[in-house]
Amino acid sequence: MQPLENITINDNWLKDPGLQRLFDILTGGSGEAMVAGGAVRNSLMGQEVTDNGLFTILVTREVSSRSEEQAKQGVPDVSDH
């Protein structure tokens, strides 16, 4: 295994507008969100990222509330991402 300082992560998938919007929704106010799972693994292994698992400190009720608020503003449902 390579030392961490020698690992280069291709972050193009992080620049996806839908993913960035989801981060904006989840991290507003007191929210926090981070990428987890296969996206991290594949990035570290230099493989294509085909899914974006996210972790948030928000409870389900708060994620739903934020999603509903965005839908009222014409933004697609975040649960689709």
C-alpha positions in Angstrom: 0.0 0.0 0.0 1.2 3.5 -0.8 2.0 6.0 1.9 -1.0 8.4 2.2 1.1 11.4 0.9 1.7 9.6 -2.4 -2.0 8.9 -3.1 -3.6 11.2 -5.7 -7.4 11.3 -5.7 -9.3 12.2 -8.9 -11.9 14.6 -7.6 -13.8 15.3 -10.8 -16.8 13.4 -9.4 -16.9 15.8 -6.4 -17.5 18.7 -8.8 -20.8 17.2 -10.0 -23.4 20.0 -9.7 -26.1 17.7 -8.2 -23.7 16.4 -5.6 -22.5 19.9 -4.7 -26.2 21.0 -4.4 -26.8 18.1 -2.1 -23.9 19.1 0.1 -25.2 22.7 0.2 -28.6 21.4 1.4 -27.2 19.1 4.0 -24.5 21.4 5.4 -26.6 24.5 5.7 -27.2 25.8 9.2 -25.9 23.3 11.7 -25.7 20.4 9.3 -22.6 18.4 8.3 -22.1 15.9 5.5 -19.3 13.8 4.2 -18.7 11.3 1.5 -18.4 7.7 2.7 -18.3 4.1 1.4 -17.6 3.1 -2.2 -16.8 6.7 -3.4 -14.0 7.0 -1.0 -12.7 3.5 -1.7 -12.8 3.9 -5.4 -11.1 7.3 -5.3 -8.3 6.0 -3.1 -7.9 3.0 -5.5 -7.9 5.2 -8.6 -11.1 3.7 -9.9 -14.2 5.3 -11.3 -16.6 6.6 -8.7 -20.1 5.2 -9.6 -22.0 5.9 -6.4 -21.9 8.7 -3.8 -22.6 7.5 -0.3 -23.1 10.4 2.0 -23.1 10.6 5.8 -24.8 13.4 7.7 -25.3 14.2 11.3 -28.9 15.3 10.5 -31.7 13.1 11.7 -34.0 11.7 9.0 -36.8 14.2 9.8 -34.4 17.1 9.2 -33.2 15.7 5.9 -36.8 15.2 4.8 -37.7 18.8 5.8 -34.8 20.2 3.9 -35.7 18.1 0.9 -39.3 19.3 1.0 -38.2 22.9 1.3 -36.0 22.5 -1.8 -38.9 20.9 -3.7 -41.1 24.0 -3.0 -38.3 26.0 -4.6 -38.3 23.7 -7.7 -35.1 21.8 -6.7 -35.3 18.0 -7.3 -35.8 15.7 -4.3 -32.4 15.1 -2.7 -33.3 11.5 -1.9 -32.8 10.8 -5.6 -29.1 11.4 -5.2 
